[in-house]
Amino acid sequence: MIVWISGAHGVGKTTLATALAGELPGAVVADLEPIGRAIRETLRGHPCARQDHESCPPWDATAVAFLAGLHAYTGGPVIVPMTVVDQALLAALLTVLSESADVHHLVLHADPTVLKERIVSARMPGEDSIGAAEIRAARLRHLDSVCRAAEGGLHADGHVIDTSALAQKQVLTSALAYLADREATTCAACEDGRVPR
């Protein structure tokens, strides 16, 4: 299966992905950010370059091929902590991925005030560097667009877990319960000839 985890910066996507990988046998966490960096670097100065790599067709094609290939190679769950703000693009990605694996979409939510507090107080790699301050500023800038995306349909397209008042362990427990329920539903479908992927 492929577990896609959406949510704003600071909501706990990477933390949950790492925790799930520790609980699901054979699981791997797939980071799509290096694909975006590679595309930006490759197209730097080119007329086809775009500020947002997600709006660049090579990104989604490469991401899908990478995730499907990783799933086929490992045979275990592939966990993807990544928010795609463009809902049509995310739906297309999940649809294509569902051709090669069972896809589950988790959406982590938290009150915007809680998210801002988490972003401001979070320790980052190279905390004393200018780069850390720039990352924090960028996350705060993107917070509104992700919150708008949630209101515009992100929550409707996935299983929402509100992390505002939950400890990390509680978020993990909620995610595992949802995935177990979905797997049980899939196994029931096996009686009709469907094989879990």
N, C-alpha and C positions, 0 to 999 in steps of 0.2 A: 504494500500500500504506500501511497504518497500522502503525507500530512502537510498541508500548506497552512502556515500560521501567519495571519495578518494582524495589523494593529499599529498604532502610532509609536514613534520612538519613545522609549521609556516605559512602555506598557508591559514588557517582559517576554517578548517573542524569543529572543536568544536563550534566555534563562529557561523557558519552558521547553524549547527544542532540545537543549542539553539534558534536561531532566528526563524528557521522554526517551531520548536515546539510551539513557541508563536503565530504563524500565522495559523497553521493547527489544527483544532478542534480535541481534543482527542489524539494528538500526544505524543509520548514518545521518549526520546533519549536513545538508548541502547549502553552501553559501554562494549566492548568485552575484554578489557584489563584484568579485574579480572579473566576471564576464563583462559587466558594465564598464569597469575600468579599462579592460582590454579594448573594447569597442571605442571608447572615448579616445584612448591613446592612438589607436590605429587610424581613426578618422580626424585627428587633430589637424586643423587647417584645410581639410577637404570640404568641398561644397556640400557634401552629404552629411557633414557633421551636425549633430543636434545637441543642444544643451542637456536634454533629458534622454539618457540612453534607452529608457523604456519605450520611447516613441520612435526608436530606430529599429526597423524590421530585423536586422541581424541579431538583436538582443533576444527577442522572444523565440526565434527559430533556434538559436544556440542554447537558450535556457531549456527549452523543451527537449532537444536532443540530449543534452547533458543529463537531465533528470530521468528521462526514460531509459537512457543507457545505463545510468548508475543503478536504477532499480533492477534492470535486467541482469546486470553484472553481479550485484550483491545478493539479490533475492530477498532482501530484508526491507523493512520500512525506510523510506527516504523522507526526512523531515526538512521542510523548507521554511525558515523564518524570514518572510519577505512580504512587504506591503506593496501592492501595485495599485496606485490611486485610480488609474483608468479602469473603470469597472467592466467595460466591454472587452478590454485587453485581458483582464484577469479571467473573465468568463471563458474567453477563447482558449487561454492557456490551460485552464482546468479541464475544459472539454477535450482538448487534444490529448492531454495526459491521461484522461480516463479511458482512452482506447488501449492503454498498455498497463494500467494498474487501477486499483480501487483508490479513489481520491477523496480525502476528507479535508474540509476547509474549516479551520478554527479561527475565530475572530476574537482577539483579546481587546477588551474595552476597559477604559477607566475614565472617570470624570476629568475633563480638561484641566481643572485646577490641580488635581492629584498628579496628572501627567507633567505639568509644568514644574511642580515641586520635585518630582523624581528626576527630571532632566537637569534642573539646576543643581541638585544635591549629588547626582551620580558622579562617581570617580571614573575617569577615563584613562586609557593608556596615554602616557606622556602628559599627565594632568597639569604639569607646570609649564607646558609648552604653549605657544600661540596656537598651534594646531588644535589642541584640545578645546580652547575657547571658541575657535571657529566651528568645530564640530557641534559644540553645544548651541551656538547661535543658529546654525543651520537646522538643527533639530527643532528648535523653538519656532523658526520660520515655517517649517513644514507641518507643524502641529495643526494649524488651522485647516490646511488642505486635506489632511488625513481625517480630521473630525468631520469635515464637509462630506468626504467620500463615504464615511460611515453612515451619516444621515441620508446620503443619496442612494444607498442600496447595499453597501458592504455588509451591514449587519443582516440584511435579508438573505444574502447569498451564502452565509456560513453559520456555524454553530457559535453563538456569542457566549463568552465567559467574561463576566464583569469582574475585573481584578481590583476595583477601587478599595474594597475592604477585605480582600483575601490575602493570606500569606502565600508564599511561593508553593509550599506543600499542598495547600488547598487548591490552588490553580492546577497543579499537576494531577491531583486526585480527580478533579472535575473533568479534565481532558481525558484521562485514562478511562473514566466511567463512560464518557461519550463514545470513545473509540471502541470499547468493549461492546457497547450496545450496538454500534454500527456493524461490527464484525459478526455479532450474533445474528443480526438481520441478514447479512450477506450469507452466512452459513445456512440459514433457513432457505435462502434462495437457491442454494446448491441442490435442493431436492428437485428443482426445475431444470437441473443440468448446468447451472452456472458454477464456475470454479473460482474460488477466491484468488485474488492476485495481489 
